[in-house]
Amino acid sequence: METAPNFSAIETIVHQGKAVVSSEDSAIIEWAIKTITEGRTATLYLKPTVYEAIRRRYWTPERVETHRLKPISAEQAARVKSDFNIEVDGNANSLDCPRCGHAYSTYEFIQQGFEEHGDEVVRAAFSLKRVAILQINPVQNIICRNCRLRILVAGRGFYPGYDYEYYSKFPGEPGSYACCRAPWPDPWPNPFPTAL
């Protein structure tokens, strides 16, 4: 049985300057992969099966290694649960602050999220059921939680930053919150070519 669209919710989203797109799954998957590859920024709210198809194409073994994605440790998940009352599982990388050496990973990402977006937004993102949030080429302002340095990241051949793929522990009601990034050109093109 097909459900009628919630036009009042669609109207609210459109009036906020956003777009609502409805399409067959394969078209959304291809559009998302193209958006990642072209380096454009978007946030998608997807059904889990569509997210899973994008995820499987994006997270190749080589990309997981390049981005240094690792399973979130039981200790880090317990700390997030204890301090924020959020259950988190999944994979993430870790960045070290070049000034003080403090690690920036899942705990720090969520802590910064509370500061920048507020309690309601963070809790809503981590409590979604049967919905995946996919941030494509997100713009990140990574701030060391210890010394407050705005961490500049650089890498060769990939877009560096904090990478994550969180998923909920709700049995039978998967929800995800993740990001995907385009590879950076190597070498980076000169934006100021010399005149001939």
Backbone as a ProteinNet text record, in pm:
[ID]
protein_1_A
[PRIMARY]
METAPNFSAIETIVHQGKAVVSSEDSAIIEWAIKTITEGRTATLYLKPTVYEAIRRRYWTPERVETHRLKPISAEQAARVKSDFNIEVDGNANSLDCPRCGHAYSTYEFIQQGFEEHGDEVVRAAFSLKRVAILQINPVQNIICRNCRLRILVAGRGFYPGYDYEYYSKFPGEPGSYACCRAPWPDPWPNPFPTAL
[TERTIARY]
84.5	0	88.2	64.8	143.8	89.7	180.6	143.6	139.4	40.7	29.3	140.9	196.8	301.5	245.4	330.7	293.9	326	227.8	252	282	230	261.4	408.1	462.9	605.1	689.9	648.3	720.3	719.2	604.7	593	686.3	692.5	780.5	926.1	967.4	1105.8	1138.8	1049.6	1072	1079.5	996.3	999	1125.5	1197.3	1326.6	1440	1403.6	1503.9	1564.5	1504.7	1554.4	1470	1514.9	1440.5	1400.4	1290.4	1246.4	1241.6	1309.5	1317.5	1264.5	1181.1	1133.8	1167.2	1232.2	1277.5	1292.1	1311.6	1340.3	1478.8	1499.1	1621.3	1747.8	1749.5	1871.7	1912.5	1815.7	1847.1	1908.8	1858.2	1913.5	2056.1	2077.3	2210.4	2310.2	2274.4	2364.9	2390.3	2286.2	2302.7	2396.4	2380.5	2465.6	2611.6	2637.4	2774.8	2835.4	2758	2806	2835	2750	2769.3	2896.6	2920.1	3043.6	3163.6	3163	3275.6	3306.2	3203.1	3222.6	3261.4	3262.7	3302.9	3197	3072.9	2963.9	2917.5	2852.1	2805.7	2655.4	2611.4	2468.2	2446.5	2327.8	2286	2161.8	2167	2055.8	1993.6	1863.2	1788.5	1727.9	1779.7	1752.6	1689.9	1622.1	1581.5	1705.9	1712.6	1834.6	1884.9	1797.6	1844.1	1916.9	1873.7	1941.2	2076.4	2078.8	2205.7	2303.8	2256.3	2342.7	2403.8	2327.9	2380	2490.8	2471.2	2573	2695.5	2672.2	2778.8	2868.4	2806.9	2884.5	2969.9	2922.3	3000.9	3111.1	3083.4	3179.8	3293.1	3258.9	3359.9	3428.3	3515.8	3597	3703.7	3763	3870.8	3985.6	4016.9	4124.2	4086.6	3961.3	3918.3	3913.7	3868.6	3867.6	4009.4	4107	4246.8	4300.2	4273.1	4320	4265.9	4139.5	4076.4	4100.7	4168.4	4200.5	4074.3	3969.5	3843.6	3859.5	3822	3831.3	3699.4	3667.1	3547	3557.5	3445.4	3442.8	3464.9	3558.6	3592.1	3477.6	3472.3	3371.4	3387.6	3513.4	3538.8	3483.7	3505.1	3455.4	3302.5	3241.4	3095.1	3038.2	3104.3	3058.4	3070.7	3177.5	3196	3087.9	3056.6	2950.2	2816.4	2789.2	2664.6	2659.1	2769.1	2774.2	2760.1	2832.4	2834.3	2720.1	2673.6	2573	2441.3	2438.4	2321.1	2280.4	2382.1	2361.6	2430.5	2356.4	2416.3	2468.3	2596.1	2658.1	2739.3	2737.1	2817.6	2860.2	2958.6	2999.8	3149	3190.6	3331.6	3362.6	3486.1	3529.8	3681.9	3735.3	3879.2	3909.2	4034.5	4076.8	4183.3	4174.8	4274.4	4345	4474.6	4549.8	4572.7	4549.5	4573.5	4723.2	4761.3	4904.6	4969.4	4887.4	4943.9	4963.1	4856.5	4864.4	4860.3	4831.5	4829.7	4700.7	4602.5	4474.2	4402	4345.1	4274.4	4134.6	4091.7	3956.6	3890.8	3786.2	3715.2	3567.7	3502.5	3357.4	3311.5	3374.9	3334.2	3342.4	3454.6	3477.2	3382.5	3354.1	3260.3	3121.3	3075.3	2943.6	2944	3050.3	3062.8	3056.4	3130	3127.4	2989.8	2924.5	2788.7	2692.6	2702	2616.4	2642.4	2770.1	2804.3	2752.7	2766.5	2733.2	2586.4	2521.9	2385.6	2280.8	2323.6	2229.8	2185.6	2134.2	2093.7	1988.6	1886.8	1774.4	1817.7	1899.8	1943.1	2030.5	2127.3	2218.4	2141.4	2056.4	1980.1	1886.2	1826.5	1738.1	1816.4	1936.4	2016.9	2056.2	2086.3	2130.3	2015.6	1894	1782	1689.2	1725.7	1642.4	1631.7	1513.5	1489.4	1440.9	1495.7	1457.7	1489.9	1590	1635.3	1787.8	1851.8	1995.9	2023.3	2109.1	2155.8	2293	2307.6	2436.3	2481.8	2591.7	2650.2	2755.8	2736.5	2828.9	2923	3053.4	3157.3	3126.6	3106.6	3068.4	3180.5	3140.4	3235.5	3249.2	3370.6	3392.5	3481.8	3448.2	3529.5	3571.9	3681.3	3725.4	3802.6	3751.5	3811.9	3859.9	3988.5	4043.6	3967.8	3921.9	3842.9	3932.3	4063.9	4156	4212	4273.3	4337.9	4261.2	4149.2	4059.5	4119.2	4229.2	4286	4190	4169.8	4092.8	4189	4164.5	4258.8	4245.2	4355.4	4362.7	4413.6	4347	4388.2	4429.5	4526.2	4572	4608.3	4595.9	4629.8	4656.7	4711.4	4740.3	4645.2	4569.7	4486.1	4349.9	4318.5	4185.3	4151.2	4021.1	3976.2	3989.9	4083.9	4106.7	4002.8	3982.7	3891.6	3850.1	3751.3	3699.1	3593.1	3612.7	3520.6	3448	3321.8	3240.7	3131.6	3091.5	2978.6	2915.5	2819.5	2752.9	2624.2	2586.3	2455.5	2395.4	2263.3	2190.9	2186.9	2157	2147.5	2002.6	1909.2	1768.2	1743.3	1713.4	1692.5	1576.5	1602.9	1499.4	1461.8	1524.8	1493.7	1623.5	1698.6	1830	1821.9	1911	1929.5	2078.8	2120.5	2262.4	2288	2411.9	2457.2	2600.8	2628.7	2759.7	2799.9	2925.5	2972.1	3051.6	3058.2	3138.6	3207.5	3331.4	3408.8	3467.6	3481.6	3547.1	3697.5	3765.6	3912.8	3960.8	4065.7	4127.8	4217.2	4226.5	4319.8	4463.4	4546.5	4685.3	4770.3	4841.7	4859.1	4741.5	4729.9	4623.2	4647.2	4541.8	4564.2	4596.7	4681.9	4720.7	4606.9	4549.6	4439.5	4489.7	4621.5	4680.5	4783.7	4736.4	4834.7	4906.2	5028.4	5105.5	5053.2	5057.3	5010.6	5114.4	5068.1	5159.6	5204
-118.6	0	123.9	215	336.1	442.5	513.3	618.2	751.6	832.7	965.6	1055.4	1140.3	1232.8	1330.8	1370	1469	1607.1	1664.1	1789.3	1906.6	1907.7	2018.9	2013.7	1893.7	1880.9	1920.2	1879.5	1915.6	2067.5	2128.7	2274.5	2345.4	2298	2358.2	2349.5	2233.9	2214.8	2304.7	2312.5	2396.2	2543.5	2586.8	2726.8	2760.2	2657.8	2679.2	2688.1	2683.3	2695.1	2562.7	2453.5	2320	2260.1	2147.2	2076.4	1939.1	1889.9	1754.1	1680.8	1567.6	1491.1	1351.4	1305	1167.8	1103.1	987.5	923.1	774.7	699	557.7	544.8	436.8	418	428.3	364.3	362.8	503.7	590.9	728.8	805.8	786.2	852.1	802.7	672.4	615.2	673.8	676.9	731.1	880	955.1	1098	1119.4	1040.6	1055.4	1026.4	918.7	884.3	994.1	1047.5	1157.1	1282.4	1312.8	1428.7	1413.5	1293.6	1266.9	1290.4	1228.6	1233.2	1375.2	1455.9	1593.5	1689.4	1641.9	1727.1	1824.9	1803.3	1891.6	1851.7	1943	1920	1899.6	1799.7	1772.6	1691.6	1699.1	1612.4	1539.3	1407.6	1324.4	1252.9	1241.2	1164.9	1048.6	930.2	815.5	699.7	614.3	489.1	402	315.7	238.9	156.8	100.5	18.8	103.8	226.1	315	357.4	392.5	427.9	310.7	190.9	72.7	52.5	76.2	63.1	166.1	289	394.1	357.7	314.9	278.2	169	66.5	-45.2	-2	92.5	141.2	235.9	314.9	416	356.3	281.3	233.1	107.3	125.1	14	-16.8	-135.7	-165.4	-64.1	-17.7	81	214.1	255.5	382.4	374.1	262.1	242.6	257.6	198.8	207	350.2	416.4	553.2	648.9	632	721.7	678.3	565.4	512.5	490.8	440	412.3	287.2	295.7	183.7	170.6	49.4	33.8	119	176.9	254.3	157	189.8	99.3	92.3	-18.2	-35.7	72.2	110.8	214.5	350.1	384	512	514.1	403.2	393.8	405.7	344.1	351.8	494	564.2	703.5	794.2	774.9	852.8	825.1	698.8	661.4	723.3	715.9	767.5	919.8	990.2	1136.8	1203.6	1141.5	1206.2	1129.6	1010.1	921.7	896.9	872.7	838.4	704.7	611	483.3	495.8	463.9	478.1	353	316.5	206.5	244.1	177.6	206.2	218.9	306.2	324.5	472.8	508.6	647.4	650.1	760.8	776.7	868.7	898.3	983.4	1078.5	1202.9	1302.7	1349.4	1370.6	1422.5	1571.5	1648.1	1791.5	1815.3	1897.4	1921	2005.9	2072.9	2155.1	2074.7	2010	1945	1793	1736.1	1591.7	1524.6	1600.7	1542.7	1482.6	1364.7	1296.9	1355.6	1362.9	1406.3	1289.2	1234.5	1122.8	1131.8	1019.5	1015	1100.1	1085.5	1160.5	1310	1353.1	1495.6	1549.5	1469.3	1507.7	1534.1	1444.4	1460.8	1579.2	1594.4	1707.5	1840.4	1850.3	1971.7	1990.9	1881.8	1890.5	1954.3	1917.4	1978.9	2129.1	2169	2311.2	2390.1	2333	2406.5	2397.8	2284.6	2262.9	2250.4	2225.5	2214.1	2070.9	2054.4	1923.4	1855.1	1928.7	1870.3	1814.7	1887.9	1845.6	1720.7	1719.9	1606.2	1480.3	1493.7	1376.2	1324.7	1415.7	1374.2	1297.3	1345.9	1279.3	1137.9	1120	989.5	898.4	945.7	860.5	825.4	863.7	831	680.6	637.5	495.6	484.5	388	361.4	479.2	560.4	674	680.4	709.8	731.2	875.3	942.6	1076.1	1057.5	1104.9	1095.4	1236.1	1277.9	1407.3	1383.5	1445.4	1430.3	1549.8	1521.1	1624.7	1735.4	1697.5	1798.7	1899.7	2022.7	2125.5	2112	2088.5	2065.4	2172.5	2212.8	2303.6	2224.2	2151.1	2060.4	2141.3	2142.5	2219.9	2124.4	2132.1	2048.6	2077.2	1974	1990.1	2025.8	2010.2	2036.9	2179.2	2217.1	2349.1	2447	2402.6	2484.2	2527.8	2464.8	2493.8	2448.6	2532.3	2492.6	2412.2	2281.9	2190.7	2198.8	2231.4	2228.8	2091.2	2027.9	1894.6	1896.4	1814.2	1804.6	1659.6	1622.8	1486.5	1481.4	1370.9	1353.6	1249.7	1288.4	1192.8	1167.7	1227.8	1214	1341.1	1363.7	1481.8	1449.7	1510.8	1475.1	1538.9	1479.1	1531.8	1422.5	1451	1351.8	1272	1142.3	1055.6	965.1	940.2	862.2	787.7	679.2	601.3	539.7	609.3	563	492.5	395.7	334.6	300.5	299.4	278.8	132.1	109.5	-26.7	-69.2	0.9	-35.2	-160	-272.7	-394.8	-379.6	-415.9	-412	-273.4	-170.1	-31.8	44.3	5.3	66.6	215.7	288.6	429.6	452.5	544.9	569.7	719	757.2	894.6	884.9	927.7	903.8	1016.3	1010.2	1104.9	1032.2	1092.4	1044.1	1165.1	1146.4	1257.6	1221.6	1323.1	1305	1299.8	1224	1229.4	1365.9	1414.6	1537.5	1504	1594.3	1569.5	1569.2	1487.8	1480.2	1478.8	1581.8	1702.3	1798.1	1888.4	1987.2	2086.3	2117.6	2211.8	2351.8	2420.2	2555.7	2651.8	2721.7	2813.3	2942.6	2964.7	3085.6	3048.2	2991.2	2951.7	3073.9	3053.4	3166.3	3198.6	3323.2	3368.1	3329	3295.6	3258.8	3379.8
0	0	0	-92.2	-103.9	-9.2	56.9	150.3	77.5	107.1	46	98.4	13.2	58.8	161.6	254.8	355	295.1	227.1	155.3	247.5	368	458.5	499.4	520.4	552.2	432	312.7	190.2	172.4	193.5	180.4	278.2	401.5	502	458.3	409.1	365.8	247.1	150.9	33.1	71.8	165.6	209.5	287.1	332.3	398.6	296.1	168.1	63.4	21.2	60	26.5	-85.2	-136.1	-240.1	-188.1	-235.1	-206.1	-339.3	-346.3	-469.3	-442.9	-530.7	-524.1	-657.2	-651.6	-774.1	-748.8	-856.4	-837.4	-773.8	-700.1	-622.8	-707.1	-823.7	-905.1	-948.4	-974.1	-1013.9	-896.9	-776.9	-657.5	-632.4	-645.6	-622.9	-721.9	-849.7	-952.4	-929.8	-893.5	-867.7	-749.3	-643.7	-524.8	-558.8	-631.9	-669.7	-756.1	-849.3	-935	-851.1	-755.2	-668.4	-585.8	-533	-458	-548.2	-664.4	-758.1	-803.1	-825.1	-872.1	-760.6	-636.3	-524.8	-479.8	-519.5	-477.2	-337.5	-269.3	-132.8	-131.4	-56.3	-41.6	85.4	139.3	248.9	202.4	208.2	163.6	282.9	281.5	381	303.3	327.9	241.9	317.9	242.7	304.2	313.9	414.4	439.1	320.5	238.8	125.8	21	-0.1	-95.4	-38.6	89.5	153.6	143.9	170.3	168.3	29.3	-75.4	-212.2	-238.3	-193.1	-208.8	-126.1	-4.3	88.3	29.3	-26.1	-81.1	-200.8	-279.1	-393	-347.6	-244.2	-199.8	-115.8	-11.5	83.1	31.7	-64.4	-113.4	-7.7	-9.5	85.7	77.8	-42.5	-58.6	7.4	-9.9	48.6	201.8	254.4	400.2	454.6	384.6	427.9	415.9	302.8	280.4	386.9	421.1	518.7	662.8	680.1	813	897.4	832.8	901.2	986.7	1113	1207.4	1282.6	1328.8	1411.8	1537.9	1578	1702.5	1817	1904.6	2015	2115.4	2186.9	2292.4	2398.6	2426.5	2528.1	2482.9	2355.1	2305.6	2300.9	2257.7	2255.8	2396.1	2494.5	2634.3	2687.7	2651.3	2695.3	2636.1	2505.6	2441	2510.1	2540	2607.8	2747.1	2820.7	2957.5	2962.9	2876.3	2882.7	2806.9	2697.1	2612.4	2604.5	2658.4	2650.6	2505.2	2421.8	2281.3	2257.2	2199.6	2161.9	2020.8	2003.4	1872.4	1841.7	1714.6	1665.4	1524.7	1470.1	1333.8	1320.7	1231.3	1196.7	1187.7	1221.2	1210.3	1204.9	1156.5	1165.3	1283	1303.1	1413.2	1360.6	1400.2	1362.4	1488.9	1481.1	1595.3	1576.5	1682.9	1677.9	1659.4	1559.3	1536.6	1645.9	1726.9	1834.8	1962.5	2010.7	2142.6	2135.9	2016.7	2001.4	2043.6	2091	2133.6	2013.5	2032.8	1923.3	1905.5	1780.5	1744.9	1675.4	1737.7	1677.1	1716	1732.7	1753.5	1871.6	1985.9	2105.3	2079.1	2023.7	1999.1	1892.1	1790.9	1685.2	1743.7	1829.9	1891.7	1987.5	2064.9	2157.6	2081.2	1970.8	1889.3	1827.1	1789.1	1735.2	1832.8	1960.5	2062.6	2071.5	2066.5	2075	1955	1834.1	1713	1672.8	1699	1649.5	1758.5	1881.2	1991.8	2019.1	2137.6	2188.9	2100.5	2063.3	1989.2	1853.6	1780.6	1647.2	1655.9	1748.2	1760.1	1800.6	1899.7	1945.1	1835.5	1759.8	1650.3	1543.8	1509.5	1406.4	1448.5	1576.1	1623.5	1665.7	1658.3	1698.6	1582.4	1461.2	1345.5	1326.8	1293.5	1264.8	1121.9	1050.1	911.4	819.1	856.7	775.4	784.7	673.4	672	629.8	704.5	667.3	604	482.6	413.2	377.6	437.7	404.7	297.4	182.6	71.1	68.9	73.1	73.4	174.9	302	401	427	451.8	492.2	643.5	688.2	830.5	889.8	1010	1088.5	1211.5	1198.6	1304.8	1408.9	1531.9	1639.7	1748.4	1780.8	1887.4	2016.4	2081.1	2203	2320.8	2308	2416.7	2410.9	2296.9	2287.5	2199.8	2138.3	2056.6	1922.5	1880.1	1749.3	1640.4	1540.3	1422.9	1335.8	1331.5	1267.7	1115.8	1050.2	904.3	866.7	773	733	587.4	555.5	417.2	388.9	266	227.1	78.4	33.8	-107.8	-164	-265.7	-335.9	-274.6	-162.1	-104.8	-29.8	-12.9	61	208.7	277	416.2	508.2	619.8	719.2	814.3	893.8	985.8	911.7	900.7	828.4	926.9	900.5	994.3	920.3	982.3	935.2	1060.2	1114.8	1236.2	1198.9	1276.9	1257.8	1392.1	1395.2	1519.7	1556.3	1681.4	1732.8	1750.5	1685	1696.7	1612.4	1673.8	1595.3	1496.6	1371.1	1269	1221.3	1275.4	1236.2	1211.8	1108.7	1089.7	1059.1	1118.3	1088.8	1075.7	991.9	970.8	960.3	990.6	978.5	929.7	805.8	746.7	653.1	608.7	507.2	400.6	282.5	170	108.5	63.4	6.3	-129.4	-212.3	-342.5	-322.6	-406.4	-402.3	-448.5	-387.8	-434.9	-551.2	-648.7	-758.7	-706.6	-764	-723.7	-850.1	-882.9	-802.7	-814.9	-717.7	-717.4	-830.5	-911.7	-1022.8	-973.3	-1046.8	-1012.8	-1048.3	-948.7	-979.6	-1046.4	-1046.4	-1103.9	-1209.4	-1322.3	-1424.8	-1480.8	-1521	-1577.3	-1716.8	-1750.3	-1882.8	-1986	-2104.3	-2213.4	-2289.4
[MASK]
++++++++++++++++++++++++++++++++++++++++++++++++++++++++++++++++++++++++++++++++++++++++++++++++++++++++++++++++++++++++++++++++++++++++++++++++++++++++++++++++++++++++++++++++++++++++++++++++++++

